[in-house]
């Protein structure tokens, strides 16, 4: 019997048969779920339970390095958004007091971490670290964001909550949290859309509408403090509150057990003090001087960034938004 040829013609025939068999198998692979999972389309945990502690540790190390060296480049490595704005201003003001660094900076320790990780599709992604701090008896909430696939995780928000203000989150059977859509109308269960909370807060500061925010230190009491400074014998004050939104300042939100949400948001606040005739403004504080541009002859405008954590109620429960924590930092001063 003549042996079968295994030359080019036979090989090409077998290759075509193999390709046809593979093409026929593809529908079956798709039907049985044996396909590649894409993070931009599939609901997946934002970060693995093994990676989350590493992200927190990297932030904690970077935070301590930045504040001991007073190096803004380290801030950029581990922080973003409002937290990075505050960090950059801190580097400038503290460098004015301790040029060349601050080796005596007390090391911050964040431990006893509890991670709340939502299942998300697409980017940006986020997750929350609820930690113990060596600074006080409160819980330090650090919210991390990732802008795109394989981008570094960075801390965007820091909120300090007393034990009685720590919310309970809604979790699925596997322990993953539920992110709340930011845009208006995407979640009919929530009284205020997360991306609207910043505008709602700046509106409240202007109007004092108690249907928007519950009374407290950073709401009704802040308005009272402002009223005292609007007109004084030596100066008057104008306030301009600017809401911020995604993509530069997203408002991450997590569903709570009561159907509401924990929402983080950013706002910028401008405070212009105009002096009475014959009075020249003086800035004695060295930290503020380090952020000053221009010569203060008749007025000074102070710019601050505030990052806040709030409880937004469900529509069923009703009521105003509850401010849990607000951290504000002076980022600029301009003399006129």
C-alpha positions as CSV (number, residue, x, y, z in Angstrom):
1,X,0.0,0.0,0.0
2,X,1.2,3.4,-0.9
3,X,2.0,5.6,2.2
4,X,-0.3,8.6,2.7
5,X,1.3,12.0,1.9
6,X,1.9,14.3,4.7
7,X,3.1,17.2,2.5
8,X,1.7,20.7,2.2
9,X,-1.6,19.8,0.6
10,X,-2.5,17.3,3.4
11,X,-1.5,19.8,6.1
12,X,-3.5,22.6,4.6
13,X,-6.6,20.3,4.4
14,X,-6.3,19.3,8.1
15,X,-5.8,23.0,9.1
16,X,-9.0,24.0,7.3
17,X,-10.9,21.2,9.1
18,X,-9.5,22.3,12.4
19,X,-10.6,25.9,11.8
20,X,-14.0,24.8,10.8
21,X,-14.3,22.8,14.0
22,X,-13.2,25.7,16.1
23,X,-15.8,28.0,14.4
24,X,-18.5,25.5,15.1
25,X,-17.5,25.3,18.8
26,X,-17.5,29.1,19.4
27,X,-21.3,29.4,19.9
28,X,-21.2,26.5,22.4
29,X,-18.3,28.3,24.3
30,X,-20.4,31.5,24.5
31,X,-23.5,29.6,25.6
32,X,-21.7,27.8,28.4
33,X,-19.9,31.0,29.6
34,X,-16.4,29.8,28.7
35,X,-15.4,33.2,27.4
36,X,-13.1,36.0,28.5
37,X,-14.7,38.3,31.1
38,X,-14.2,42.0,30.4
39,X,-14.2,44.5,33.3
40,X,-15.6,47.2,31.2
41,X,-18.8,45.2,30.6
42,X,-19.2,42.6,33.4
43,X,-20.2,43.3,37.0
44,X,-17.1,42.4,38.9
45,X,-15.7,43.4,42.3
46,X,-13.9,46.7,41.9
47,X,-10.8,45.2,43.6
48,X,-10.0,41.8,45.0
49,X,-10.0,41.2,48.8
50,X,-6.3,40.4,48.6
51,X,-5.4,43.6,46.8
52,X,-7.5,46.1,48.9
53,X,-5.2,45.9,51.9
54,X,-2.1,46.4,49.7
55,X,-3.7,49.6,48.3
56,X,-4.4,50.9,51.8
57,X,-0.8,50.1,52.9
58,X,0.6,51.9,49.8
59,X,-1.5,55.0,50.6
60,X,-0.5,55.0,54.2
61,X,3.2,54.7,53.4
62,X,2.9,57.4,50.7
63,X,1.0,59.7,53.1
64,X,3.7,59.5,55.7
65,X,6.5,60.0,53.1
66,X,4.8,63.0,51.6
67,X,4.3,64.8,55.0
68,X,7.8,64.0,56.3
69,X,9.5,65.1,53.1
70,X,6.9,67.7,52.2
71,X,7.0,66.4,48.6
72,X,4.0,67.1,46.4
73,X,5.2,64.5,43.9
74,X,4.4,61.8,46.5
75,X,0.9,63.3,46.9
76,X,0.3,62.9,43.2
77,X,1.4,59.2,43.5
78,X,-1.2,58.3,46.1
79,X,-3.9,60.9,46.1
80,X,-6.3,62.5,43.6
81,X,-9.3,64.8,43.5
82,X,-10.1,67.0,46.5
83,X,-7.7,65.1,48.8
84,X,-4.8,65.8,46.4
85,X,-5.8,69.5,46.3
86,X,-5.7,69.7,50.1
87,X,-2.4,67.8,50.1
88,X,-0.7,70.1,47.7
89,X,-1.7,73.2,49.7
90,X,-0.5,71.4,52.9
91,X,2.9,70.9,51.2
92,X,3.2,74.6,50.4
93,X,2.0,75.8,53.9
94,X,4.1,73.4,55.9
95,X,7.2,74.1,53.8
96,X,6.8,77.7,54.8
97,X,7.2,76.6,58.4
98,X,9.7,73.8,58.0
99,X,11.7,74.3,54.8
100,X,13.4,71.2,53.5
101,X,10.9,68.8,55.1
102,X,9.5,67.7,58.4
103,X,11.3,64.6,59.7
104,X,9.5,64.9,63.0
105,X,6.1,64.4,61.4
106,X,4.2,62.0,63.6
107,X,3.6,58.8,61.6
108,X,0.0,58.0,60.7
109,X,-1.1,54.4,61.3
110,X,-4.2,53.1,59.6
111,X,-5.1,49.6,60.7
112,X,-8.0,47.3,61.7
113,X,-9.3,47.9,58.1
114,X,-12.8,46.8,57.0
115,X,-13.2,47.0,53.2
116,X,-16.5,47.7,51.4
117,X,-16.1,46.7,47.8
118,X,-18.8,47.2,45.2
119,X,-19.4,45.1,42.1
120,X,-19.0,47.4,39.1
121,X,-18.9,47.4,35.4
122,X,-16.5,49.9,33.6
123,X,-14.4,52.7,35.0
124,X,-13.8,54.7,37.1
125,X,-14.0,52.1,39.9
126,X,-13.9,52.7,43.7
127,X,-13.9,51.0,47.0
128,X,-14.0,52.1,50.7
129,X,-11.6,51.3,53.5
130,X,-13.0,51.8,57.0
131,X,-9.9,52.0,59.3
132,X,-8.7,52.7,62.8
133,X,-6.3,55.6,63.2
134,X,-3.6,56.2,65.8
135,X,-4.7,59.9,65.9
136,X,-8.1,59.5,67.6
137,X,-10.9,57.2,68.5
138,X,-12.9,57.7,65.3
139,X,-13.0,55.6,62.2
140,X,-11.1,57.0,59.2
141,X,-12.9,56.3,55.9
142,X,-10.6,56.4,52.9
143,X,-12.3,56.1,49.5
144,X,-10.0,54.9,46.6
145,X,-10.7,55.4,42.9
146,X,-9.2,53.8,39.8
147,X,-9.6,55.9,36.6
148,X,-9.0,53.2,34.0
149,X,-7.9,49.6,33.7
150,X,-4.4,49.0,35.2
151,X,-4.2,52.6,36.5
152,X,-3.0,53.0,40.1
153,X,-5.5,53.2,42.9
154,X,-5.5,56.6,44.6
155,X,-7.3,58.0,47.6
156,X,-9.8,60.7,46.6
157,X,-11.7,61.2,49.8
158,X,-10.9,61.0,53.5
159,X,-13.7,61.3,56.1
160,X,-13.5,60.9,59.8
161,X,-16.6,59.4,61.4
162,X,-17.4,58.8,65.0
163,X,-18.4,55.2,65.8
164,X,-22.1,56.1,66.0
165,X,-22.1,57.5,62.5
166,X,-20.6,54.5,60.7
167,X,-23.3,53.3,58.3
168,X,-24.3,49.7,57.6
169,X,-24.0,48.8,54.0
170,X,-26.2,46.7,51.9
171,X,-24.3,43.6,50.8
172,X,-25.1,40.7,48.5
173,X,-24.8,37.0,49.4
174,X,-21.1,37.1,48.6
175,X,-20.4,40.2,50.7
176,X,-20.0,42.7,47.8
177,X,-21.5,46.1,48.1
178,X,-23.9,47.9,45.8
179,X,-22.8,51.1,44.1
180,X,-25.5,53.7,43.5
181,X,-25.6,55.3,40.0
182,X,-24.5,58.9,40.2
183,X,-26.8,60.5,37.6
184,X,-30.3,61.8,38.1
185,X,-33.0,59.4,37.4
186,X,-30.7,56.3,37.3
187,X,-31.8,55.3,40.7
188,X,-35.5,56.0,41.5
189,X,-35.1,54.8,45.1
190,X,-32.9,57.6,46.3
191,X,-34.2,61.0,47.3
192,X,-31.2,62.9,45.8
193,X,-29.0,61.6,43.0
194,X,-25.3,61.4,44.1
195,X,-24.1,63.8,41.4
196,X,-26.7,66.4,42.5
197,X,-25.6,66.4,46.2
198,X,-22.8,69.0,45.6
199,X,-25.3,71.4,43.9
200,X,-27.8,70.7,46.6
201,X,-25.3,71.7,49.3
202,X,-24.2,74.9,47.6
203,X,-27.9,75.8,47.1
204,X,-28.5,75.1,50.8
205,X,-25.6,77.4,51.9
206,X,-27.3,80.2,49.9
207,X,-31.0,79.6,50.9
208,X,-30.9,77.6,54.2
209,X,-33.7,75.4,52.9
210,X,-34.2,72.8,55.7
211,X,-35.7,70.3,53.3
212,X,-32.3,69.9,51.7
213,X,-29.8,69.5,54.6
214,X,-30.4,68.6,58.3
215,X,-29.2,71.2,60.8
216,X,-25.7,70.8,62.2
217,X,-22.2,72.2,62.5
218,X,-21.4,72.2,58.8
219,X,-24.9,73.3,57.7
220,X,-27.0,75.6,59.8
221,X,-24.2,76.6,62.1
222,X,-21.9,77.4,59.2
223,X,-24.6,79.6,57.7
224,X,-24.9,81.4,61.1
225,X,-21.1,82.0,61.1
226,X,-21.2,83.4,57.6
227,X,-24.0,85.8,58.5
228,X,-21.8,87.3,61.3
229,X,-19.1,88.1,58.7
230,X,-21.2,89.5,55.9
231,X,-21.1,93.0,57.3
232,X,-18.7,94.1,60.0
233,X,-17.4,97.6,60.9
234,X,-14.1,96.9,59.0
235,X,-15.0,94.6,56.1
236,X,-17.8,92.8,54.3
237,X,-17.8,89.4,52.8
238,X,-19.1,87.8,49.6
239,X,-19.5,84.1,49.3
240,X,-19.4,82.1,46.1
241,X,-20.0,78.4,46.4
242,X,-19.2,76.2,43.4
243,X,-20.5,72.7,43.0
244,X,-18.3,70.1,41.4
245,X,-19.2,67.1,39.4
246,X,-17.7,64.1,37.4
247,X,-15.5,63.5,35.7
248,X,-13.0,65.7,37.6
249,X,-14.8,65.3,40.9
250,X,-17.1,62.2,40.9
251,X,-19.5,61.5,43.7
252,X,-19.1,57.8,44.6
253,X,-22.0,56.3,46.5
254,X,-22.7,53.1,48.3
255,X,-26.2,51.7,49.2
256,X,-26.9,51.4,52.9
257,X,-29.1,48.8,54.6
258,X,-31.9,51.3,55.1
259,X,-32.2,51.9,51.3
260,X,-30.4,55.2,51.4
261,X,-26.7,55.8,50.4
262,X,-23.4,57.1,51.7
263,X,-22.3,59.7,49.2
264,X,-18.9,61.5,48.9
265,X,-18.8,64.8,47.1
266,X,-16.7,67.9,46.5
267,X,-17.3,71.7,46.4
268,X,-15.2,74.8,46.1
269,X,-15.9,77.9,48.2
270,X,-14.7,81.4,47.5
271,X,-14.8,84.0,50.3
272,X,-14.0,87.6,49.3
273,X,-13.4,90.1,52.1
274,X,-13.5,93.7,51.0
275,X,-12.2,96.3,53.5
276,X,-13.9,99.5,54.6
277,X,-12.5,102.7,53.2
278,X,-9.2,103.5,54.9
279,X,-8.6,99.9,56.2
280,X,-5.9,97.7,54.6
281,X,-6.1,94.0,54.9
282,X,-3.4,92.2,56.8
283,X,-2.5,88.6,56.7
284,X,-0.4,87.6,59.7
285,X,-0.6,83.8,59.4
286,X,2.5,82.4,57.7
287,X,0.6,79.5,56.2
288,X,-1.9,81.8,54.5
289,X,1.0,84.0,53.4
290,X,2.5,81.1,51.6
291,X,-0.6,80.7,49.4
292,X,-1.0,84.4,48.7
293,X,-0.8,85.8,45.2
294,X,-1.1,89.6,44.5
295,X,-0.9,92.5,46.9
296,X,-3.8,92.8,49.4
297,X,-4.7,96.5,49.2
298,X,-8.5,96.6,49.5
299,X,-9.6,93.0,49.4
300,X,-8.5,89.4,49.7
301,X,-10.3,86.3,48.2
302,X,-9.8,83.0,49.9
303,X,-10.4,79.7,48.0
304,X,-11.1,76.5,49.8
305,X,-11.9,73.0,48.7
306,X,-14.3,70.9,50.9
307,X,-14.8,67.1,50.6
308,X,-17.7,65.7,52.5
309,X,-19.4,62.4,53.4
310,X,-23.2,62.5,53.7
311,X,-26.2,60.1,54.3
312,X,-28.7,60.5,51.5
313,X,-32.2,59.1,52.5
314,X,-34.3,56.9,50.3
315,X,-37.4,58.4,48.7
316,X,-39.5,56.1,50.9
317,X,-37.9,57.4,54.1
318,X,-37.8,61.0,53.0
319,X,-36.2,63.8,54.9
320,X,-33.1,65.9,54.3
321,X,-29.5,64.9,53.7
322,X,-27.4,64.3,56.8
323,X,-23.8,65.7,56.9
324,X,-21.5,63.1,58.5
325,X,-18.1,64.7,58.0
326,X,-16.7,67.7,56.1
327,X,-13.0,68.4,55.7
328,X,-12.1,71.8,54.3
329,X,-8.7,73.1,53.2
330,X,-7.5,76.6,52.1
331,X,-5.9,76.2,48.7
332,X,-5.3,79.8,47.6
333,X,-5.5,83.5,48.6
334,X,-5.5,86.4,46.2
335,X,-4.9,90.0,47.1
336,X,-6.4,93.0,45.3
